[in-house]
Amino acid sequence: MALAFADIGATRIQSWLDRTSRLRQRRGGSHMINQLTSNDHVTSLLTGFPGVTINVAAGEIDGLVSLCADAPDVLAAKNLVRQAARHVVSAIQRELPTLGIEVTVGSGTSYHHAHAQMASKREAGDLDIDAPPAVAELPFVQACADCRVSPAASTKYNPDRLRVCAECHARSKRTVDETTILGDITEVEDFRGLAEPPRLTDIALIFADGNRVGAFKQALAAVQGRPDVPDIDEFSVMLNDANNNAIHQALDAVAPAKIIRHLAGGDDLLLSVEARSAWAFTQAYLGAFAGHWRTARGDSRFPGIDVAQLPTSSAAIVFHHYSHPFAEALALATELLKHAKKTHRGRTAAIGFSRVSSDGDAVTGDERPPAELAWLTAHGDALTSVATYPQAQRKMLRATLASTEPPETRRAALRKATEHGLRDLTALSSSTQPLSHDDELEAVAWVLDLTEWWT
């Protein structure tokens, strides 16, 4: 008997979720993807394909389905799993016609061996099934009031009685139940619920992604067969466990708090939180994610693998007004995260951060170095001290930084401020040299920005 595997993956999920400006529809869309790609649902679609089962070695990741077929020979196994995958894709796209899906097929004695084939095929663009999103034919009488892309359905209405397409209607009707991951954390229905207007109007978007996960998987593959080394086919499950464990620990660190989860799976996390909880949540999450793998190594689960090879995670935090377009906040978070990972080459946990001003301007990753998690942990008390500076002092410091006076004049003013009890600020600024600050003024501005929502 021979084994063949098919990885069925949704493409550009974040862009797909962002088709609509309504948070309810985005959350409903996320829930629909989770449900339609769940092991239970996909199993119900496989009744007409004896010999095809869910590939549990791939774990459960939002937007990813993996199948396994057992047949007398490799060709028969590949044909069988390809047919089953095509059936699953069709079933998903009947519900979500604007979601793109790609399928790659591979064979081998285990999922690990097949996955290497499939990864090479994906990189080369050699897809077994390419199911792009449906494109509406133009012209149509009326566009959907939510996504503005698909034609409005004549009998489908959103809560505001506006005509919407069938998919947006389905999103809005979907009931979201996040209690298994959120525990005692309060989940709110919209971004305004995360803020406390008129006193507080800022919220935070957090985007996290694993560092050097592929390299660790290769290292794990190299020590297969040694005693106590977990099977490489368990890797996706381990990754999911690390992510979920980190989420739970981070939620415990900020409770009680309010949160909205957008996506979580594998080594990815995308969620919105209250601005005042963002730094605490992100630090706790990154620390717990890395700690999960260190603990496993300490239990001798990864003999032959150096600590430096264990996965970590980096993140981006974008502070913004609750009414700011989600798509723009997400684009900025994506850029900040990419820059944080590139700056440190994925070798350490780092956090890129920015705040979108009232006129829509924001500092990008190229303009601001990310903060290393280790540095934040080491200087936590001093950062808390700076965060408690009265607003009058912070405004005075920012005015000094923004002054048109010569740099040396501004530096002298900052040194004078040190004599008035702001020693934590200047000490922190001096310690940021490893973060690529070549100028004292830039370092002070960096610390002030970082501590704006520190507590």
Buried (B, 14 or more C-beta within 10 A) or exposed (E): EBBBBBBBBBBEBBEBBBBBEBBBBBBBBBBBBBEBBBBEBBEEBBEEBEBBBBBBBBBBBBBBBBBBBBBEEEEBBBBBBBBBBBBBBEBBBEBBBBBBBBBBBBBBEBBBBBBBBBBEBBEEEEBBBEBEBBEBEEEEEEBBBBBEBBBBBEEBBBEEEBBBBBBBBBBBBBEBEBEEBBEEBEBBEEBBBBBBEEEBBBBBBBBBBBBBBEEBBEBBBEBEEEEEBBBBBBBBBBBBBBBBBBBBBBBEBBEEBBBBBBBBBBBBBBBBBBBBBBBBBBBBBBBBBBBBBEEBBEEEBBEEBEEEBBBBBBBBBBBBBBEBEBBBBBBBBBBBBBBBBEBBEBEBBBBBBBBBEEEEEBBEBEEBBBBBBEBBEEBEEBBEBBBEBEEEBBEBBBEBBEEEEEEEEBBEBBEEBBEEEBEBBBBBBEBBEEBEBEEBBBBBBBBBBBBBBBE
